[in-house]
Amino acid sequence: MAYLSNFSEHLAKSIYEDKVLQRPEVPKRILVTGGAGFLGSHLCGLLLEAGHQVICADNFSTGLRQNVEPLKRFDNFRLIAHDIVEPIDLAIDEIYNLACPASPPHYQADPIHTTKTCVLGSLNMLELAARHGARILQASTSEIYGDPQVHPQVESYWGNVNPFGPRSCYDEGKRCAETLFFDFHRTRQVEIKVVRIFNTYGPRMRPDDGRVVSNFIVQALKGEDITIYGDGSQTRSFCFVDDLIDGFVRVMASPASLTGPINLGNPGEFTIGELAEQVVGLTGSRSRIVYRPLPVDDPRQRRPDISLAERELGWRPRIDLAAGLAQTIGHFDTLLARTDGELMEVA
């Protein structure tokens, strides 16, 4: 498992031992949209190591070719440049629909295209699944809950979402995508899986990702001021990437009756101020912490109730925040030293 991190080797071993991901007699043909992104590239690597045929589709708006360059050593890997806003026809058995910018700066950069990706992209992938009898997993989001009035957030909570704010292209786009998934399931018997992802971090995040973990780490490593928006009392729950990918494959392998939605995230809850202090301590940075106004519609608290995932999947995150941050800091330290902070593309 040369492509996977040390944590991922442990992850893969645990998945095989739990008989969640078994080496197939006949490999499945699996499409991963957004497969060159942060999450998608980890997932592609794990599925390839398991012996499946993987088609990675990405329009490279936020995904990077360098993330999947090592996967070209696999004969059963295919990379295609494609935007799921446009239809495509491929012979597949499973689809992981991960395509969509996930950080506010990126999804707000072209909000109309973000909505198209969520809605038209999901529609195209669902039509593809229906045509080939494929099972399809939708990477939904905790942003479904908006600025929640229920804490922790349970899957039955309908959320508190602004339908016309700067974040709405993503929040409401993902909500509409869930509607499409369940309508295809009810009317056309498509086998669906809907997971709601809570804040995830780890290696292969972009330095310009714009989310709080990458922002703090990059600022700390560069010796820049660490910027907290608001007073730092707002909370988040941070899930390491390997734990999330573990959840993905468990959901996909679960009985057809388990459609979701199902929360995947780490229930450990930290204030943004506590996160900043941990990053400063782990990096040994001398950066100052500075405060800026809170963005519009920024949630005050976020923590998943993962009772359903624990009960139905036997899934619970294994990697605590300090251990995950240490590996993520190592990733950014190496990246910044090699590229002076600039992103590299591998042809």
Residue pairs with C-beta under 8 A, 6 or more apart in sequence:
1 8
1 9
1 12
1 49
2 70
3 45
3 48
3 49
3 70
3 71
4 11
4 12
4 42
4 45
4 46
4 49
5 203
5 242
5 327
7 240
7 242
7 319
7 327
8 42
8 45
8 46
8 242
8 245
10 242
11 46
11 242
11 243
11 245
11 246
12 21
12 46
12 49
12 50
14 246
14 318
15 21
15 46
15 246
15 249
15 250
16 22
16 23
18 314
20 249
20 250
20 253
21 46
21 50
21 249
21 253
22 50
23 50
23 51
24 50
24 51
24 52
27 51
27 52
27 53
27 76
28 52
28 53
28 93
28 94
29 52
29 53
29 55
29 90
29 91
29 92
29 93
29 94
30 47
30 52
30 53
30 54
30 55
30 92
30 93
30 94
30 95
30 96
31 54
31 55
31 57
31 90
31 92
31 94
31 95
31 96
31 128
31 134
32 40
32 43
32 44
32 47
32 54
32 55
32 56
32 57
32 95
32 96
32 98
33 40
33 57
33 58
33 84
33 95
33 96
33 97
33 98
33 99
33 121
33 125
34 40
34 57
34 58
34 63
34 97
34 98
34 99
34 100
34 139
35 41
35 43
35 44
35 54
35 55
35 56
35 57
35 58
35 63
35 68
35 79
35 98
36 56
36 58
36 60
36 63
36 64
36 65
36 67
36 68
36 79
37 58
37 62
37 63
37 64
37 67
37 98
37 99
37 102
38 67
38 102
38 200
38 202
38 204
38 205
38 206
38 209
38 241
39 98
39 139
39 197
39 200
39 241
39 244
39 245
40 56
40 58
40 63
40 67
40 96
40 98
40 99
41 56
41 63
41 67
41 68
41 71
41 204
42 202
42 204
42 241
42 242
42 245
43 96
43 98
43 245
43 248
43 249
44 54
44 56
44 68
44 71
44 77
45 70
45 71
46 245
46 249
47 54
47 249
48 54
48 71
48 74
48 76
48 77
51 76
52 76
53 76
53 77
53 78
54 71
54 74
54 76
54 77
54 78
55 78
55 80
55 90
55 92
56 68
56 71
56 77
56 78
56 79
56 80
57 80
57 81
57 82
57 84
57 88
57 99
58 79
58 81
58 82
58 99
59 81
59 82
59 83
59 84
59 99
60 81
61 83
61 101
61 106
62 101
62 102
62 106
62 206
64 206
64 343
64 345
64 346
65 79
65 345
65 346
65 347
66 344
66 345
66 346
67 204
68 77
68 79
69 346
71 77
71 79
72 79
82 88
83 117
83 121
84 97
84 99
84 117
84 120
84 121
84 124
84 125
85 113
85 116
85 117
85 120
85 121
85 124
86 124
87 124
87 127
87 128
88 124
88 128
89 128
89 131
90 128
90 132
91 132
92 128
92 132
92 134
93 132
93 134
93 135
94 134
94 135
94 136
94 137
94 252
95 125
95 128
95 129
95 134
95 135
95 136
95 137
96 136
96 137
96 139
96 248
96 252
97 121
97 122
97 125
97 136
97 137
97 138
97 139
98 139
99 117
99 121
100 107
100 114
100 117
100 118
100 121
100 139
100 170
100 173
100 174
101 107
101 109
101 114
101 117
101 170
102 141
102 170
102 211
103 209
103 210
103 211
104 166
104 167
104 170
104 210
104 211
104 295
105 208
105 210
106 209
106 210
107 114
107 167
107 169
107 170
108 114
108 166
108 167
108 169
108 170
111 166
111 168
111 169
112 169
114 169
114 170
114 173
115 169
115 172
115 173
117 173
118 169
118 170
118 173
118 174
118 176
118 177
119 173
119 176
119 177
119 180
121 177
122 138
122 176
122 177
122 180
122 181
123 180
125 136
126 136
126 180
126 181
126 184
126 190
128 134
129 135
129 136
129 184
129 190
129 191
130 184
130 188
130 190
134 191
135 191
135 192
135 193
135 252
135 256
136 181
136 190
136 191
136 192
136 193
137 192
137 193
137 194
137 195
137 248
137 251
137 252
138 177
138 178
138 181
138 192
138 193
138 194
138 195
139 195
139 197
140 174
140 177
140 178
140 194
140 195
140 196
140 197
140 261
141 170
141 171
141 174
141 196
141 197
142 153
142 196
142 197
142 198
142 199
142 263
142 265
142 302
142 304
143 161
143 167
143 170
143 171
143 174
144 159
144 161
144 171
144 174
144 175
144 178
144 196
144 261
145 153
145 157
145 159
145 160
145 161
145 299
145 302
146 159
146 160
146 161
146 162
146 171
146 297
146 299
147 160
147 161
147 297
147 298
147 299
147 300
148 157
148 159
148 160
148 299
148 301
148 302
149 160
150 157
151 301
151 303
152 267
152 269
152 303
152 304
152 305
153 263
153 302
153 303
153 304
153 305
154 263
154 305
154 307
155 196
155 260
155 261
155 262
155 263
155 305
155 308
159 175
161 168
161 171
161 172
161 175
162 168
162 171
162 297
163 172
165 296
165 297
166 295
166 296
166 297
167 296
167 297
178 194
178 261
181 190
181 192
181 194
182 192
182 194
182 259
184 190
184 192
185 191
185 192
185 259
191 256
192 259
192 260
193 251
193 252
193 254
193 258
193 259
193 260
193 262
194 259
194 260
194 261
194 262
195 247
195 248
195 251
195 260
195 261
195 262
195 263
195 264
196 260
196 261
196 262
196 263
196 264
196 265
196 304
197 239
197 244
197 264
197 265
198 237
198 239
198 263
198 264
198 265
198 266
198 302
198 303
198 304
199 211
199 212
199 213
199 236
199 237
199 238
199 239
199 265
199 302
200 238
200 239
200 240
200 241
200 244
200 265
201 211
201 213
201 214
201 238
201 239
201 240
201 241
201 324
201 325
201 328
202 240
202 241
202 242
202 324
202 327
202 328
202 331
203 241
203 327
203 328
203 330
203 331
204 241
204 331
205 211
205 213
205 214
205 328
205 331
205 332
206 214
206 343
207 214
207 218
207 332
207 335
207 336
207 341
207 343
208 343
209 215
212 236
212 272
212 275
213 238
213 275
213 279
213 325
213 328
214 328
214 332
215 226
215 227
216 226
216 275
216 276
216 279
217 279
217 283
217 325
217 328
217 329
217 332
218 224
218 332
218 336
218 341
219 225
219 226
219 227
219 287
220 226
220 279
220 280
220 283
220 285
220 287
221 283
221 285
221 329
221 332
221 333
221 336
222 336
222 341
223 285
223 286
223 287
224 287
225 287
225 288
225 289
225 290
226 276
226 279
226 280
226 285
226 287
226 288
226 289
226 290
227 290
227 291
227 292
228 272
228 273
228 276
228 289
228 290
228 291
228 292
229 272
229 291
229 292
229 293
229 294
229 295
229 298
230 272
230 291
230 293
230 294
230 298
231 273
231 291
232 271
232 272
232 273
232 276
232 289
232 291
233 271
233 272
233 273
234 271
234 272
234 294
234 298
234 299
234 300
234 301
235 269
235 270
235 271
235 272
235 300
235 301
235 302
235 303
236 269
236 270
236 272
236 275
236 302
237 265
237 266
237 267
237 268
237 269
237 270
237 302
237 303
237 304
238 266
238 268
238 270
238 275
238 321
238 324
239 264
239 265
239 266
239 317
240 266
240 317
240 319
240 323
240 324
240 327
242 319
243 266
243 317
243 318
243 319
244 264
244 265
246 315
247 264
247 309
247 313
247 315
248 264
250 309
250 313
250 314
250 315
251 258
251 260
251 262
251 264
251 313
254 312
254 313
258 312
262 308
262 309
262 312
262 313
263 304
263 305
263 306
263 308
263 309
264 304
264 306
264 309
264 315
265 303
265 304
265 306
265 317
266 304
266 317
266 321
267 303
267 304
267 305
267 306
267 317
268 317
268 320
268 321
269 301
269 302
269 303
270 278
270 321
273 289
275 321
276 289
278 321
278 322
278 325
279 285
279 325
279 329
280 287
280 289
282 322
282 325
282 326
282 329
283 329
306 315
306 316
309 315
309 316
310 316
338 344
